[in-house]
């Protein structure tokens, strides 16, 4: 039978909790279909925690968070620091004691679940409360968040996971802290710790703390110029680390990926955003590949299967290709949605959603684009390449044959990602190679409005980099022109001027 013991009564003295809380919770948890109690609704779920909401007793609405020690490292951490449920309850109680607005902690405990020991924390639900959205906030919410961050930092709260999703807004518009599992308390934070906190909170904004949407937040925080400068430095480093971390999600179970292991050492990694194509991918993996694929070479083959594009690669190359889709998604670069990766005996199959349109090279060759469409495509392509480079990514196979225009969404998608690599945002030589290849191909098409198209591309490219506050590569235009001339001499009969 499942057992539980309350490790702390509510600091605010709820009558029910004061009278035999351990017995109440023990009897209640014994009837739960873990990790979701009977009658509770799932609020958030991941591989290591589940959050549900419901009524523990009539008139007592609570949120029930269950932590699972999924790995040996998780168990060692819990032994060293204590169960995470109890740790979070103590952090919330300390926040209350220091005058910070947060959800009310009620109880914490441990129990034996079907997959081993788990810990939980109960907090009182806040009627009508919703988390702040990730990304730009309205000015009032941004100002309230800035005031909350200033109060938290002054009170010594060092929360490594404090982002807008961990801040609740109630019906009156007041903000409350929640999820302080990874928090700690010290004296008032020093300058660099404040900068790291601001950068982490603003990580979903394109320009980090220098994004226009962050201005009300910084004003309410009363951030000094030195603090903003340090926060921007922290934001750039954080973006690079976050890009690498998001790429690793391609091959591990998380809310973006589902791993499945089958007989004969077959491993699947399904992208959750394209769940409607998973069955088609499994059918395509069992089907016989076509005798004449769309592409075939030393790296592998590419063929179409209904709504899917299937690429066969060696295992390491397949992993990189699947990971590249995740990296471009994080960077905001237009590309076909990833569907799945299948690994079996050294061979990988990468499945992506098919974009059933001709590539940009074919459209230009056929004269299918008028001047307005060409300018729109140049702006969309400049935006994507600008975001690609600002995130430190390169695409060594960036050419018109690997670009597909989507006029409905106003995007130009990169459809062949074998050449995507992670580099430094200041890698001027690599970025010039990408840009020079595009410029040489554009000149080779001899468009009537070619000068306007090039200007539109450059303006959009530079605007994307400025929006992301990326470090600008030195002499990028000069290097791009030189690489374009070299590419034209080697691959075309065009002279780039």
ABEGO torsion letter per residue (X at the ends): XBBBBBABBBAAGBAAAABGAAAAAAAAAAABBOABBBGBBBABBBAABBBBBEBABBGBBBBBBBBBBABAAAAAAAAAAEBAAAAAAAAAAAAAAAGBBBBBBABBBBBBBAAEBBBBBBBBBBBGBBBBBBEBBBAAAAAAAAAAAAAAAAAGBBBAABBAAABBBBAAGBBBBBGAAABBBBBBBBAAAAAAAAAAAAAABAAEAABAAAAAAAAAAGBBAAAAAAAAAAAAAAAAAAAAAAAAAAABBBAABBBBBBBGGBBBBBBAAAAAAAAAAAAAAABBBBABBABBBAAEBBBBBEABBBBBBBAAAAAAAAAAAAAAAAAGBBBBBBABBBBBGGBBBBBBBBBBBBBAAAAAAAGABBAAAAAAAAAAAAAAAAAAAAAGBBBAABBAAABBBBAAAGBBBBABAAABBBBBAABAAAAAAAAAAAAAAAAAAGBAAAAAAAAAAAAAAAAAAAAAGBBBBBGAAAAAAAAAAAAAAAABABBBX
